[in-house]
Amino acid sequence: MFNRIRVSTLAATLGVALLAAAAVPQLSAGEFDNKTIVSFGSAVEISGQVLPAATYVFRTLSDNRDLVQVVNLEENHVYGMFSAIPIENSTLPGKARFELFESNGSTPEAVHAWFYPGLNYGWEFPASKTRNQAQTERAD
């Protein structure tokens, strides 16, 4: 009788473990592509392309993690595919974080970097040539 209880307990434990293992890919689907939903209250620029104020989905591609795709909330319109540079993060963010370059008044703020929750790295978006020139002129 003792062995029968032990075997049924072991079988139940293995069954629960198998169910949990099968559920893991579904639970981490958002983590695979780093899908992040963000709303901008005013226009923003990403690597020279201006996006109007709206809600967007940022995500990385499975075959190239340094390409970031930006789509609308419904995920049926692609606004752009942007090359990004991996950048270290000194702290592990608890939620998604975006860093913006300040605007000079005539141009919208620019997305500088995006950090996904729980990762010690993020993605930096190169500034457009016109933004680099404007920043250089301001420094002079």
Secondary structure, DSSP 8 states (H G I E B T S, - for coil): -HHHHHHHHHHHHHHHHHHHHHHHHHHTHHHHTT-EEEEESS-EEETTEEE-SEEEEEEE-SS-TTEEEEEETTS--EEEEEE-EEEE-SS--SS-EEEEE---SSS-EEEEEEE-TT-SEEEE----HHHHHHHHHHH-
